[in-house]
Amino acid sequence: MHDTHQEFFDKLAHEWDLWFTAEDLERLTRVVNRLQIVAGSDILDLGCGTGILFDMLRRKVGDKGSVTGVDFSLKMADRAHRNFPFENVNVVDADVIGLPFRDRCFDMAIAFSSFPHFSDRHKALMEIRRVLKVGSPLHVIHLMSSREISEMHHRVGGVVAHDSLPNGDEMTKLLTQAGFVHVKVEDKPGLYLASGVNPK
């Protein structure tokens, strides 16, 4: 299944940026502004695609912080690297279920428009917790509700037809089982924001 997903996103890499309108980016900026990102932070962008979040994140972390994008699609990662050739932006071709980073090295992790495509959600969340510092948050963001995401993927069909986003209760359970605390989930038309904190 994973290889077919990689192939699917490889084919979309050249047009991925076009999927996001100016209105989408404005809404996304408002969500990112809610995350209380501190200058100097090291942020992990999971399933970064072509780097949609990079510019807004790098401006918030400043020169002393960093943004590291991870994507299992080599073509997505390559395009993200070429789109944002900045010293404080790094891009890695890797899978979230096996992150190539040492323990406790990031101040925040963000999964924007990527969580439904994680092949093993529990394993991914455990890996994310491993690389987050104590007291650091994970934020799962979509510009649609869980229901809207599922309906959209069903319309697209193919390998993503059944890639769903957990509803509030399901995501709360997933995050809690993976050891996250202070879990909150906002799931409404036009916005999905799930957050949890790594306690140890």
MIMIKE-214081 format. One record per residue (C-alpha): residue number from 1; x, y, z. Coordinates in pm, whole numbers, plus 50000, padded with zeros to 5 digits. Layout:
REM residues N
+-----+-------+-------+-------+
| num |     x |     y |     z |
+-----+-------+-------+-------+
| NUM |     X |     Y |     Z |
...
+-----+-------+-------+-------+
***
This chain:
REM residues 200
+-----+-------+-------+-------+
| num |     x |     y |     z |
+-----+-------+-------+-------+
|   1 | 50000 | 50000 | 50000 |
|   2 | 50277 | 50239 | 50090 |
|   3 | 50450 | 50223 | 49754 |
|   4 | 50125 | 50304 | 49574 |
|   5 | 50076 | 50606 | 49801 |
|   6 | 50428 | 50725 | 49731 |
|   7 | 50369 | 50690 | 49358 |
|   8 | 50038 | 50879 | 49388 |
|   9 | 50201 | 51178 | 49558 |
|  10 | 50509 | 51168 | 49334 |
|  11 | 50276 | 51225 | 49039 |
|  12 | 50107 | 51519 | 49213 |
|  13 | 50428 | 51698 | 49316 |
|  14 | 50448 | 51926 | 49012 |
|  15 | 50097 | 52064 | 49064 |
|  16 | 50056 | 52035 | 49443 |
|  17 | 50107 | 52408 | 49507 |
|  18 | 49817 | 52487 | 49273 |
|  19 | 49575 | 52298 | 49499 |
|  20 | 49600 | 52574 | 49761 |
|  21 | 49426 | 52904 | 49689 |
|  22 | 49514 | 53244 | 49832 |
|  23 | 49214 | 53204 | 50062 |
|  24 | 49343 | 52865 | 50181 |
|  25 | 49682 | 53015 | 50264 |
|  26 | 49517 | 53303 | 50450 |
|  27 | 49310 | 53059 | 50657 |
|  28 | 49616 | 52842 | 50717 |
|  29 | 49812 | 53145 | 50836 |
|  30 | 49540 | 53220 | 51091 |
|  31 | 49561 | 52862 | 51222 |
|  32 | 49941 | 52874 | 51244 |
|  33 | 49917 | 53204 | 51431 |
|  34 | 49718 | 53021 | 51701 |
|  35 | 50001 | 52775 | 51769 |
|  36 | 50212 | 53015 | 51978 |
|  37 | 50536 | 52944 | 51794 |
|  38 | 50836 | 53088 | 51976 |
|  39 | 51136 | 53238 | 51796 |
|  40 | 51430 | 52999 | 51805 |
|  41 | 51210 | 52687 | 51796 |
|  42 | 51298 | 52378 | 51594 |
|  43 | 50982 | 52263 | 51417 |
|  44 | 50913 | 51933 | 51242 |
|  45 | 50672 | 51950 | 50945 |
|  46 | 50537 | 51598 | 50889 |
|  47 | 50422 | 51517 | 50537 |
|  48 | 50546 | 51858 | 50429 |
|  49 | 50460 | 51812 | 50062 |
|  50 | 50613 | 52093 | 49858 |
|  51 | 50663 | 52311 | 50165 |
|  52 | 50329 | 52490 | 50193 |
|  53 | 50398 | 52574 | 50560 |
|  54 | 50769 | 52652 | 50529 |
|  55 | 50759 | 53026 | 50468 |
|  56 | 50518 | 53108 | 50749 |
|  57 | 50703 | 52877 | 50990 |
|  58 | 51054 | 52997 | 50911 |
|  59 | 50950 | 53357 | 50962 |
|  60 | 50819 | 53271 | 51307 |
|  61 | 51122 | 53071 | 51425 |
|  62 | 51370 | 53324 | 51288 |
|  63 | 51739 | 53275 | 51218 |
|  64 | 51801 | 53090 | 51544 |
|  65 | 51525 | 52837 | 51484 |
|  66 | 51473 | 52578 | 51212 |
|  67 | 51206 | 52407 | 51007 |
|  68 | 51257 | 52044 | 50908 |
|  69 | 51019 | 51897 | 50653 |
|  70 | 50967 | 51524 | 50610 |
|  71 | 50785 | 51356 | 50323 |
|  72 | 50780 | 50996 | 50200 |
|  73 | 50737 | 51120 | 49841 |
|  74 | 51086 | 51188 | 49705 |
|  75 | 50948 | 51422 | 49439 |
|  76 | 50751 | 51621 | 49696 |
|  77 | 51057 | 51648 | 49920 |
|  78 | 51278 | 51747 | 49628 |
|  79 | 51037 | 52019 | 49520 |
|  80 | 51011 | 52150 | 49876 |
|  81 | 51391 | 52169 | 49895 |
|  82 | 51408 | 52364 | 49568 |
|  83 | 51120 | 52593 | 49666 |
|  84 | 51280 | 52699 | 49995 |
|  85 | 51662 | 52706 | 49977 |
|  86 | 51709 | 52874 | 50313 |
|  87 | 51971 | 52795 | 50576 |
|  88 | 51713 | 52731 | 50847 |
|  89 | 51496 | 52501 | 50630 |
|  90 | 51583 | 52133 | 50590 |
|  91 | 51397 | 51865 | 50392 |
|  92 | 51427 | 51490 | 50444 |
|  93 | 51282 | 51211 | 50231 |
|  94 | 51155 | 50977 | 50503 |
|  95 | 50847 | 50808 | 50643 |
|  96 | 50686 | 50929 | 50964 |
|  97 | 50679 | 50573 | 51099 |
|  98 | 51061 | 50572 | 51097 |
|  99 | 51189 | 50924 | 51155 |
| 100 | 51569 | 50961 | 51107 |
| 101 | 51618 | 51192 | 51405 |
| 102 | 51754 | 51157 | 51756 |
| 103 | 51524 | 51153 | 52057 |
| 104 | 51380 | 51477 | 52191 |
| 105 | 51516 | 51721 | 51934 |
| 106 | 51207 | 51920 | 51822 |
| 107 | 51004 | 52189 | 51998 |
| 108 | 50691 | 52128 | 51791 |
| 109 | 50557 | 51889 | 51528 |
| 110 | 50292 | 51979 | 51273 |
| 111 | 50111 | 51745 | 51035 |
| 112 | 49926 | 51959 | 50783 |
| 113 | 49705 | 51779 | 50533 |
| 114 | 49896 | 51453 | 50581 |
| 115 | 49764 | 51249 | 50875 |
| 116 | 49507 | 51046 | 50673 |
| 117 | 49793 | 50905 | 50466 |
| 118 | 50003 | 50772 | 50755 |
| 119 | 50026 | 50394 | 50705 |
| 120 | 50038 | 50309 | 51078 |
| 121 | 49890 | 50584 | 51292 |
| 122 | 49992 | 50449 | 51630 |
| 123 | 50349 | 50383 | 51519 |
| 124 | 50366 | 50729 | 51362 |
| 125 | 50242 | 50897 | 51680 |
| 126 | 50492 | 50704 | 51892 |
| 127 | 50773 | 50815 | 51660 |
| 128 | 50655 | 51174 | 51676 |
| 129 | 50651 | 51158 | 52056 |
| 130 | 51003 | 51013 | 52053 |
| 131 | 51150 | 51309 | 51863 |
| 132 | 50956 | 51577 | 52054 |
| 133 | 51110 | 51743 | 52357 |
| 134 | 50934 | 51711 | 52692 |
| 135 | 50636 | 51944 | 52703 |
| 136 | 50632 | 51997 | 52327 |
| 137 | 50313 | 51974 | 52118 |
| 138 | 50194 | 51797 | 51806 |
| 139 | 49933 | 51972 | 51594 |
| 140 | 49732 | 51795 | 51321 |
| 141 | 49582 | 52052 | 51084 |
| 142 | 49336 | 52037 | 50795 |
| 143 | 49131 | 52308 | 50628 |
| 144 | 48833 | 52071 | 50625 |
| 145 | 48647 | 51870 | 50887 |
| 146 | 48709 | 51496 | 50923 |
| 147 | 48385 | 51431 | 50737 |
| 148 | 48477 | 51669 | 50455 |
| 149 | 48822 | 51510 | 50421 |
| 150 | 48677 | 51159 | 50399 |
| 151 | 48422 | 51268 | 50140 |
| 152 | 48688 | 51445 | 49934 |
| 153 | 48921 | 51143 | 49935 |
| 154 | 48631 | 50919 | 49837 |
| 155 | 48562 | 51145 | 49537 |
| 156 | 48930 | 51144 | 49435 |
| 157 | 48929 | 50765 | 49458 |
| 158 | 49222 | 50538 | 49384 |
| 159 | 49476 | 50476 | 49658 |
| 160 | 49343 | 50759 | 49878 |
| 161 | 48976 | 50661 | 49856 |
| 162 | 48977 | 50519 | 50210 |
| 163 | 49230 | 50757 | 50368 |
| 164 | 49017 | 50900 | 50645 |
| 165 | 49074 | 51155 | 50919 |
| 166 | 48967 | 51038 | 51268 |
| 167 | 48675 | 51228 | 51418 |
| 168 | 48719 | 51404 | 51751 |
| 169 | 48659 | 51102 | 51973 |
| 170 | 48875 | 50874 | 51758 |
| 171 | 49164 | 51119 | 51746 |
| 172 | 49145 | 51182 | 52120 |
| 173 | 49173 | 50807 | 52174 |
| 174 | 49463 | 50772 | 51928 |
| 175 | 49662 | 51055 | 52084 |
| 176 | 49593 | 50939 | 52439 |
| 177 | 49691 | 50580 | 52361 |
| 178 | 50018 | 50708 | 52214 |
| 179 | 50091 | 50888 | 52541 |
| 180 | 50001 | 51246 | 52455 |
| 181 | 49835 | 51462 | 52720 |
| 182 | 49627 | 51782 | 52717 |
| 183 | 49459 | 51651 | 52403 |
| 184 | 49219 | 51885 | 52224 |
| 185 | 49035 | 51834 | 51897 |
| 186 | 48844 | 52094 | 51699 |
| 187 | 48651 | 51930 | 51415 |
| 188 | 48407 | 52151 | 51227 |
| 189 | 48332 | 52248 | 50866 |
| 190 | 48638 | 52421 | 50725 |
| 191 | 48877 | 52334 | 51007 |
| 192 | 49032 | 52038 | 51185 |
| 193 | 49288 | 52104 | 51458 |
| 194 | 49397 | 51826 | 51691 |
| 195 | 49668 | 51888 | 51948 |
| 196 | 49848 | 51691 | 52215 |
| 197 | 50157 | 51741 | 52431 |
| 198 | 50446 | 51500 | 52487 |
| 199 | 50468 | 51467 | 52868 |
| 200 | 50799 | 51280 | 52892 |
+-----+-------+-------+-------+
***
